Amino acid sequence: MTLTQRFLRAKHWQLFLLTFGIPMIFQFVMMGTMFANIGNQTQPDPTAFLFIFPLMMIVFTGTFFGWFWSIAMGLQYKVPANVKMKTGKFKVFFFTPLVYMLLIFIGMGIMMAGLSNTLEGGQQPDPGIVFGSIAVILPLHLFSMFCMFYCLYFVAKTFKTVELQREVTFSDFAGEFFMIWFFPIGIWIIQPKVNKMVDGSPGLLIDQPAN
């Protein structure tokens, strides 16, 4: 079974745990450790935060984007032959935010290290570098947000196209769009239907063309 198939067959509660349950547990553990250190009047260990936070982000991002990809691409074989989906455009917009986030994490690490060395040397950060970084990051951030909304749109459209087995308009899948946008709520409604689509359960697809 491929990773895409695992996502499509995963239960809604499993995806919820991976995206919100486990990260929330990590946060509670971190807060508990922090308050315990304060109560014992000891300095918190920064290495724990530096290890747990990236791990939380990897689990959340991997599950969230993996689920997007699985619906958008993994259900393409169930899209009617007369409906054309722009999968190439989706792939570009899908990977753009991932590359952006990777570059941001690397850039922030480099900037924090440089800022620390600058402050330790008694120097002030160069305003030109700061504003230059903002000028580069801001448009990239806005474009990544646009890419994310397009991915939401494409995933919802693919899902509804498979469900209705016909060409759809935004009015047909507006509800699914917002349910996917508000992932913690929508996953409980969308994923059980995805499971049925993959299993080929009768009675799910409607408006099917007559044989």
C-alpha positions as CSV (number, residue, x, y, z in Angstrom):
1,M,0.0,0.0,0.0
2,T,1.4,3.4,-1.0
3,L,1.6,6.4,1.3
4,T,-1.2,8.1,-0.7
5,Q,-3.5,5.1,-0.2
6,R,-2.7,5.1,3.5
7,F,-3.8,8.7,3.7
8,L,-7.0,7.9,1.8
9,R,-7.9,4.9,4.0
10,A,-6.9,6.6,7.2
11,K,-9.6,7.3,9.8
12,H,-10.6,10.8,10.6
13,W,-9.6,10.5,14.2
14,Q,-6.1,9.3,13.2
15,L,-5.5,12.3,11.0
16,F,-6.9,14.6,13.7
17,L,-4.5,13.1,16.3
18,L,-1.5,13.5,14.0
19,T,-2.3,17.2,13.1
20,F,-3.7,18.4,16.4
21,G,-3.7,15.8,19.1
22,I,0.0,14.9,19.2
23,P,1.2,18.6,18.8
24,M,-1.2,19.6,21.6
25,I,0.3,16.9,23.9
26,F,3.8,18.2,23.0
27,Q,2.7,21.7,23.9
28,F,1.3,20.6,27.3
29,V,4.5,18.7,28.0
30,M,6.6,21.7,27.2
31,M,4.4,24.0,29.3
32,G,4.4,21.6,32.2
33,T,8.2,21.3,32.0
34,M,8.5,25.1,31.9
35,F,6.3,25.6,34.9
36,A,8.1,22.9,36.8
37,N,11.4,24.6,36.1
38,I,10.0,27.9,37.3
39,G,8.7,26.3,40.5
40,N,12.1,24.7,41.1
41,Q,13.8,28.0,40.2
42,T,15.9,26.3,37.5
43,Q,16.7,27.5,34.0
44,P,14.6,25.7,31.3
45,D,16.6,23.5,28.9
46,P,16.3,25.2,25.5
47,T,17.4,22.0,23.7
48,A,14.0,20.4,24.5
49,F,12.2,23.2,22.8
50,L,14.6,23.2,19.8
51,F,13.9,19.4,19.4
52,I,10.1,19.3,20.1
53,F,9.0,22.3,18.1
54,P,10.6,21.2,14.8
55,L,9.2,17.7,15.4
56,M,5.7,19.1,15.9
57,M,6.0,21.1,12.7
58,I,7.2,18.0,10.7
59,V,4.3,15.9,12.0
60,F,1.7,18.6,11.4
61,T,3.0,19.8,8.0
62,G,3.6,16.2,6.7
63,T,0.1,15.0,7.6
64,F,-1.7,18.2,6.4
65,F,0.0,18.4,3.1
66,G,0.1,14.6,2.7
67,W,-3.7,14.6,3.1
68,F,-4.1,17.4,0.5
69,W,-1.9,15.5,-2.0
70,S,-3.7,12.2,-1.5
71,I,-7.2,13.6,-2.2
72,A,-6.1,15.9,-5.1
73,M,-3.9,13.3,-6.8
74,G,-5.0,10.0,-5.3
75,L,-8.6,10.4,-6.4
76,Q,-7.8,11.4,-9.9
77,Y,-8.5,7.9,-11.2
78,K,-12.2,8.3,-10.0
79,V,-12.6,11.6,-11.9
80,P,-14.9,11.2,-14.9
81,A,-13.1,11.0,-18.2
82,N,-14.9,14.1,-19.6
83,V,-13.8,16.3,-16.7
84,K,-10.3,17.9,-17.0
85,M,-8.4,18.7,-13.8
86,K,-5.4,21.0,-13.9
87,T,-3.1,18.7,-11.9
88,G,0.1,20.3,-13.3
89,K,-0.9,23.7,-11.9
90,F,-1.9,22.1,-8.6
91,K,1.6,20.5,-8.3
92,V,3.3,23.8,-8.8
93,F,1.1,25.6,-6.2
94,F,1.4,22.6,-3.8
95,F,5.2,22.5,-3.6
96,T,5.6,26.3,-3.5
97,P,4.5,26.7,0.1
98,L,6.6,23.7,1.1
99,V,9.8,25.1,-0.5
100,Y,8.9,28.5,1.0
101,M,8.6,27.1,4.6
102,L,11.8,25.2,4.2
103,L,13.7,28.3,3.1
104,I,12.1,30.3,5.9
105,F,13.3,27.8,8.5
106,I,16.8,27.8,7.1
107,G,16.8,31.6,6.7
108,M,15.5,32.2,10.3
109,G,18.3,29.9,11.6
110,I,20.9,31.8,9.7
111,M,19.5,35.2,10.7
112,M,19.2,34.2,14.4
113,A,22.8,33.0,14.4
114,G,24.0,36.2,12.7
115,L,21.9,38.4,15.1
116,S,23.3,36.6,18.1
117,N,26.9,37.2,16.9
118,T,26.1,40.8,16.1
119,L,24.6,41.5,19.6
120,E,27.4,39.7,21.4
121,G,29.9,41.9,19.5
122,G,28.1,45.0,20.7
123,Q,26.9,46.0,17.2
124,Q,23.5,46.9,16.0
125,P,21.8,44.9,13.3
126,D,22.1,46.5,9.8
127,P,18.7,48.1,9.0
128,G,19.3,47.6,5.3
129,I,19.5,43.8,5.8
130,V,16.4,43.8,8.0
131,F,14.3,45.8,5.6
132,G,15.7,43.9,2.6
133,S,14.7,40.6,4.2
134,I,11.2,41.9,4.8
135,A,11.0,43.1,1.2
136,V,11.8,39.6,0.0
137,I,9.8,37.6,2.5
138,L,6.6,39.6,2.4
139,P,5.7,39.0,-1.3
140,L,6.8,35.3,-1.1
141,H,4.6,34.9,2.0
142,L,1.6,36.4,0.2
143,F,2.2,34.2,-2.8
144,S,2.5,31.1,-0.6
145,M,-0.9,32.1,1.0
146,F,-2.4,32.3,-2.5
147,C,-1.0,28.9,-3.3
148,M,-2.5,27.4,-0.2
149,F,-5.9,28.8,-1.1
150,Y,-5.6,27.4,-4.6
151,C,-4.8,24.0,-3.1
152,L,-7.8,24.2,-0.8
153,Y,-9.9,25.0,-3.9
154,F,-8.4,22.2,-6.0
155,V,-8.8,19.6,-3.2
156,A,-12.4,20.5,-2.6
157,K,-13.2,20.5,-6.3
158,T,-11.6,17.1,-6.8
159,F,-13.5,15.7,-3.9
160,K,-16.8,17.0,-5.1
161,T,-16.2,16.0,-8.7
162,V,-15.6,12.4,-7.6
163,E,-18.6,12.5,-5.4
164,L,-21.0,13.9,-8.0
165,Q,-19.3,12.3,-11.0
166,R,-19.7,15.5,-13.1
167,E,-18.2,18.9,-13.8
168,V,-18.8,21.1,-10.8
169,T,-18.8,24.8,-10.0
170,F,-17.7,26.6,-6.8
171,S,-21.2,26.7,-5.6
172,D,-21.2,22.9,-5.6
173,F,-18.2,22.5,-3.4
174,A,-18.2,25.8,-1.4
175,G,-19.2,23.8,1.7
176,E,-16.3,21.4,1.3
177,F,-13.9,24.3,0.6
178,F,-14.6,25.8,4.0
179,M,-14.7,22.5,5.8
180,I,-11.2,21.7,4.4
181,W,-10.1,25.3,5.3
182,F,-11.2,24.7,8.9
183,F,-9.4,21.4,8.9
184,P,-10.0,20.3,12.6
185,I,-13.8,20.3,12.0
186,G,-13.9,19.4,8.4
187,I,-11.7,16.3,8.7
188,W,-14.5,14.6,10.7
189,I,-16.9,15.0,7.8
190,I,-14.7,14.8,4.7
191,Q,-12.5,11.8,5.5
192,P,-15.3,9.3,6.1
193,K,-16.6,10.1,2.7
194,V,-13.1,9.7,1.2
195,N,-12.9,6.3,2.9
196,K,-16.1,5.3,1.2
197,M,-14.9,6.6,-2.2
198,V,-11.8,4.5,-2.0
199,D,-13.7,1.5,-0.8
200,G,-16.2,1.9,-3.6
201,S,-19.2,1.7,-1.2
202,P,-22.5,1.9,-3.0
203,G,-24.8,4.8,-2.4
204,L,-22.1,7.4,-2.1
205,L,-21.8,8.8,-5.6
206,I,-24.8,10.6,-6.9
207,D,-25.8,12.0,-10.3
208,Q,-23.9,9.2,-12.0
209,P,-24.6,8.8,-15.7
210,A,-26.9,6.0,-16.6
211,N,-25.2,2.9,-18.1
